[in-house]
Amino acid sequence: MTTSPSVTPAAILERLSARLGCLPTDEKLALYLDQEDELRHLQACFHIPQMKDLPSIDPSLSTAEDKAIYLLGNSLGLQPKKVKAYLEEELDKWAKMGAFGHEVGRRPWITGDECIVGLMKDIVGADEKEIALMNGLTVNLHLLLLSFFKPTPTRYRILLEAKAFPSDHYAVESQLQLHGLDVQKSMLMIKPREGEETLRTEDILALIEKEGDSIAVILFSGVQFYTGQLFDMPRITKAGQAKGCFVGFDLAHAVGNVELRLHDWGVDFACWCSYKYLNSGAGGLAGAFIHEKHARTVKPALVGWFGHDLETRFKMENKLQLTPGVNGFRISNPPMLLVSALHASLEVFNQTTMSALRKKSILLTGYLEYLIKHYYGKDKVDRGRPSVNIITPSHPEERGCQLTLVFSIPMKSVFKELEKRGVVCDSREPSGIRLSPVPLYNSFHDVFKFIQILRSVMV
Ligand SMILES: Cc1ncc(COP(=O)(O)O)c(C=O)c1O
């Protein structure tokens, strides 16, 4: 499903450090990895926050370093430098020519979303016509569920993770209520086995096999927001569809992070936000996918004028000519400022490929994992000294760039101390600290510096 490393990241790191005549924990290895990194020039496309500008910094503790260690791309990606210029272009256009901006420029406002959608297709592995850029993520999830979830007396359930992101949980709950269904009976939630943190693919497939006849829609995340687990989307899709279910994914933590082939996998529908790994800014323009096989059969439940075919949209005849597929789901005219920010970001992605990003990502996250295990693996530390458990799957094919750490000491104090020293990451209840080295703008040396700071905090 993803770039399959024939050798593990740990083996690569050990081999390289032996060749360099150093230990894998030495700074020399990080510097070498950065020097060899073919994507390192892309970091210059982003504004990297400066230590001095972070509100969390304690100047008496932060190092002489200028740049913060930003490991929070899983929550909010960094700002591409071109965003400001692109926003200014549209603001200037508006100031200078008012409504004429609808039709002219690089992003005519009427078709702004359509101008940039081509840049998204390789990121999600879909045809342009299968993608719409619109709304926010949860709004898109609702619009898709309104069309794909058509319960019958025998097929009336939605399968999702027990620890799905709250917004997805509420979306499903409210969709069931909209149909007058009993939430307890209709919301089928799968949780990890007792004592385990992540779901086993075999358990997901077994549940689909057992309960599939009563399931109308399977909704999974691509990458789980808390654990960082990458689900086997092709197998879940195949198994669900074999039982007659529609299968959809929330790709908030997967898009721009792992390789996706939505079309080839035959996924029925998907949606994602663009402010995490796609770096479009908080509340950025979200995306939705509907497979072309449904283009003429699955129709929007709620229609607006931007779902009407462009050719005749402005005839104002009030006779709907619905654009086939997901583009018929667009309701309002596209928000020009959000289109501009996303445009700037997608252009950076299109300087490389998801497969090149993923290759770097596997090694970068593998390096972080290696160093954490080296210093804080349970078997490595003396009894009584703090340890760190990585709850994210250790196999690179079962995760994206995020690692979730659970500490043997109170997580909140570790988190606070990291923040004071210029590490930007986040903590999530109940006990995890999420770290996401992003291949577009994080370096191996960032990971090395993070570990030095962690060591100074965990003494
Ligand atoms: C997995 C997942 N789903 C849904 C959401 C909600 O997104 P939005 O506020 O853009 O609707 C988030 C936000 O972080 C998320 O991580």
The ligand as a Gaussian input file, in Angstrom:
#p B3LYP/6-31G(d) Opt

LIG

0 1
 C       -9.746000      13.130000      12.223000
 C      -10.441000      14.447000      12.238000
 N      -11.716000      14.521000      11.828000
 C      -12.389000      15.687000      11.850000
 C      -11.795000      16.852000      12.301000
 C      -12.607000      18.117000      12.342000
 O      -12.261000      18.947000      11.305000
 P      -13.033000      20.313000      10.967000
 O      -13.006000      21.165000      12.180000
 O      -12.179000      20.896000       9.868000
 O      -14.401000      19.967000      10.515000
 C      -10.456000      16.819000      12.717000
 C       -9.806000      18.040000      13.199000
 O       -8.691000      18.071000      13.659000
 C       -9.774000      15.585000      12.694000
 O       -8.515000      15.491000      13.131000

